[in-house]
């Protein structure tokens, strides 16, 4: 019988497959961002969205070449809910899997996963070393510089905004605000 893990269970599952502090922190940031968006788009399922965010990169540390493929196998073995398996895998659409994001939650995960990394990289370069004073114009400047945080795919971010029907500025602003909302919980 498949199940939806609690946030505590999801964090424990993430920790089984990820030891690197960067990957653990990234999972928590994306989880928090997903929770922020869930409050607006699906307020009855905030924890579900957070679990999806927490587990989205479950396989990345151990199986980077099979990212979003291996995680489906792991989650099936753990008997996790099919919706979680599908949603987490969909953020690899066009890269490693052909599971297209369909639901708003999946589109937000697809759009914000790479963007949270870019925002984090921009924040580190600021005098405050924080998202607290990060403005959209500063993010746009770094977004245009393909050498800056080169591992963050601008194409995926653009495609995610398009899927959502949002302008890039709207996606940038909402994601910055989502990350700011996490500042009391973690260092961002």
N, C-alpha and C positions, 0 to 999 in steps of 0.2 A: 504494500500500500504506500504510494508516494506521499510525501509530506512537504510542507513549507517550513523550513527551519526558522527558529527565532533569530533575532539579531545576534544573540550570544552564541547560538549553535553555528550560525554562518561564519562568525568571526573565528570560531574554533576550527571549522572546516578550512577556511582560508589559511589559517596558521599551519595546518597539516601539510599543505602543498607549497607554502611560501615562507621563507625564512628571512629574506632580504628586507630590511627596514623600509626601503623605497617602495617595494611592491605592497607591503602591508599598509603603509601610509596612503599610497595611491588608492587602494581599495576602500579605505575609510573616507577619503576625500570624495571619491565618486559616489559612495554610499550616501554621504551627507548631501551632496549636490542633488542626487536623485530624490532624497527625502524632501528637500526644499521644493523641487518642482512638483512632487506628488501632492503637496499641500494645496497647490493651485489646480492641478489637473485630475487628481484621483484621491481626494482627502480620506476616503475610507480605507485606502491601501498604502498608507505611507510606509509602514514597516516592510511590506512586500517590495516596494520600489527600492528601499534601502538594502534589502537582502540581495536583490538583483545587482545593485551597484557594488556591493561588497564582494560578490562572487564572480563578477564579470571577467576578471583576468585570472581565474583560479589556476589555469594550466600554464600561464605565460612563463613563470620562472623555471619550471621543470621541462616544459615542452614548447619552447618558443616557435619552433618550426611547424608545430601542429596546433597552434593557438586557435581556440574556439572549436577545434575538432576533438582534441583529447578531453577538454572540459566536459563535453557532452557525454563521453564514455564514463568519466569519473562520476558525474552527477547521476547518471543512470545507475551505476553501481551503488551509489549512496541512497538510491531510491528517492531522489528529490523530485519535486513537482515538475511536470512537463513544461509548464509555462515559464518557470525559472530557467530551465535548460534552453528552451527556444530563445527567450529574451536575451540571456547572456551571450549565446552564440551569435545572435543577429548583429552584434556590434562588430563582428568580423566580416560583414557583408562586403563582397567584392575583393576581399583580401585573401581569406582562407576558406570562406564558406559562401554558399549561395542562399542563405537564409536572410531574406530581405526584411528590414525593420518595417513592421506594419502598424503596430499600436503606438500611440503617442509616447508611451514609456520607452519603447525600443528606439524610437527616433531620437528621443532626448539622450538616451545612453549613447547612441551612435554619434550624435553631434557633440556631446560634452566630454566624452572620454579623452580624446586627443586635446581638446581645448583646455581642460583642467591642467594638463601637463604644460601647455604653453603659458597659461596664466601663472602657474607656479614658477616657471622659469623667469618670466617678466618680473614677478614680485621680488624674487631673490636679488635682482639687479637694482631695485629701487633703494634709496637711502633708508626707508623704513623697513625694508626686507619683508614687506607684508602686502596683502591685497587691500588693506584698510584704506589706502589713498590711491589705489590704482584706478585710472580713468580709461574709458573706451579708446580715446585717441592714442594713448600710450600703447595699448594692446594692439591697435591697428597698425601702428608704426612697426612694431616687432613682428606682427603677422606678415607684413609685406617683405620683411628681411628673411629670405629663405635660408640663410646661413644660421640665423638665430634659432636655437632649439630645433635643429634640422630634423630630428626624429619625430617631431609632431607634424603629422600630415595635414597640410593646409587644404588639400583636395577633400579629405574626409570631413573636415570641419565645414567646408563650403557645401558639400553634398548633404551633410546633416541639416544645415540651415535650410537648404532647398526642400528637403523632405518635410520639414516642419512648416514650410511656407513663411519663414522668417527671414528678414534681412540679416546680414552678418552683424551689424551693430546691435540689433535686438538680442541675438544669441550671445554676443559678447557681454552686453550689459547684464542680462539675466544670469549668466554664469558667474560673472564677477560678484554679483549680489548673493548668489547661492554660496559661493566660496567665503564671502565675508560673514555670512550667517554661521559659519563653522568656527570662527576665530576663537570663541570662548571654549570650544571643545579641544582644539588642536592648534599647533603652530602652522600658520599658512601665510 
